[in-house]
Amino acid sequence: MKVVHVAAGIIVRDQQVFLSKRSSQQHQGDKWEFPGGKVESGESALEALTRELKEEVNLEVLNAQAFYQLEFDYGDKVVQLDFYLVDRFAGCGEGLEGQQTAWVNIKDLANYTFPAANQVIVELLMAQFA
């Protein structure tokens, strides 16, 4: 089975985290996620994250550090996820591809539906920041 390598950004400011909602046509559609995207050939995960955040949500990464890595088997595909904590950035975040976005208080993350692979991140954030 093909493994899809994805970089995702946990973008934080003032006890809030930036989320975007997957379109209904996407894998795990209509669920909230930490924005990011596929790592292209020859690209590091951090380079992919920086590119994807600029393309998808108009945020420029100024500082990011590795937060958590995991591999998750959805049955129809396996995703390898590299999560980065982005604590310095330029821009306010907007859905450049028409996706819904929101700044959410970290203690309220349990009220949002995420892809199963993101659940461990939600729990870690709520424990660490709330």
C-alpha positions in Angstrom: 0.0 0.0 0.0 1.2 3.5 -0.9 2.4 5.7 2.0 1.5 9.4 1.6 3.9 11.7 3.4 2.2 14.8 4.8 3.5 17.8 6.8 1.0 19.6 9.0 1.3 22.8 11.0 0.0 23.3 14.5 -0.2 27.1 14.3 -0.7 28.7 17.7 -1.2 32.2 19.1 -2.7 33.2 22.5 -4.1 29.8 23.5 -5.7 29.4 20.0 -4.8 27.1 17.1 -5.6 27.6 13.4 -7.7 25.0 11.7 -9.0 24.4 8.2 -11.9 22.2 7.2 -11.4 19.5 4.5 -13.7 19.6 1.5 -16.4 16.9 1.3 -14.6 15.5 -1.8 -11.3 14.9 0.0 -10.2 11.8 1.9 -11.6 12.3 5.5 -13.8 15.1 4.0 -15.8 17.6 6.1 -13.4 17.1 9.1 -11.2 19.8 10.6 -7.4 19.5 10.3 -4.2 21.2 11.1 -3.3 22.7 7.7 -0.5 21.4 5.5 -0.1 19.0 2.6 1.9 16.4 0.8 5.7 16.4 0.9 6.9 16.4 -2.7 9.9 14.5 -4.0 13.2 16.2 -3.0 11.5 18.3 -0.4 11.9 18.2 3.4 8.8 18.0 5.6 9.5 21.6 6.8 10.0 22.9 3.2 6.6 21.2 2.3 4.9 22.7 5.3 6.2 26.2 4.5 5.1 25.9 0.8 1.7 24.4 1.6 0.8 27.0 4.3 1.6 29.8 1.9 -0.4 28.2 -0.9 -3.4 27.1 1.1 -3.9 29.6 4.0 -1.6 32.5 3.2 0.6 32.1 6.2 4.4 32.6 6.1 6.3 30.4 8.5 8.8 32.3 10.6 9.6 29.7 13.2 8.5 26.0 13.4 9.8 23.1 15.4 9.1 19.4 15.1 6.3 18.4 17.4 5.2 14.8 16.7 5.5 12.1 14.0 3.2 9.2 13.3 2.1 6.8 10.7 -1.6 6.0 10.5 -3.4 3.2 8.4 -6.8 4.3 7.2 -7.3 0.9 5.5 -7.5 2.5 2.0 -4.2 4.5 2.5 -1.4 5.0 5.0 -0.3 8.5 5.9 3.0 9.4 7.5 2.5 12.7 9.3 5.1 15.2 10.4 3.5 17.7 12.7 5.3 21.0 13.4 4.5 23.6 16.1 4.4 27.0 14.3 4.7 29.7 16.9 5.9 32.6 14.7 4.3 33.4 11.4 3.2 36.3 9.2 -0.4 36.7 8.0 -3.7 36.1 9.6 -4.7 32.8 7.9 -7.4 32.5 5.2 -8.8 29.7 3.1 -7.2 30.5 -0.3 -8.8 27.3 -1.8 -12.3 28.1 -0.6 -12.0 26.0 2.6 -13.5 27.1 5.9 -10.9 28.2 8.5 -11.1 29.1 12.2 -9.0 30.2 15.1 -10.1 27.8 17.9 -9.3 27.9 21.6 -7.2 24.9 22.4 -9.4 23.8 25.3 -12.3 23.6 22.8 -10.6 21.3 20.3 -12.7 18.3 21.6 -15.7 19.9 20.1 -14.4 19.6 16.6 -14.3 16.4 14.4 -10.8 15.5 13.1 -9.4 12.7 11.0 -8.5 9.7 13.3 -4.8 10.3 12.7 -5.1 13.8 14.3 -6.7 12.6 17.5 -3.4 12.0 19.4 -2.3 15.6 18.5 -5.6 17.0 19.8 -5.1 15.2 23.1 -1.5 16.3 23.4 -2.4 19.9 22.7 -5.2 19.9 25.1 -2.9 18.4 27.8 0.0 20.8 27.1 -1.8 24.1 26.5 -5.2 23.9 28.2 
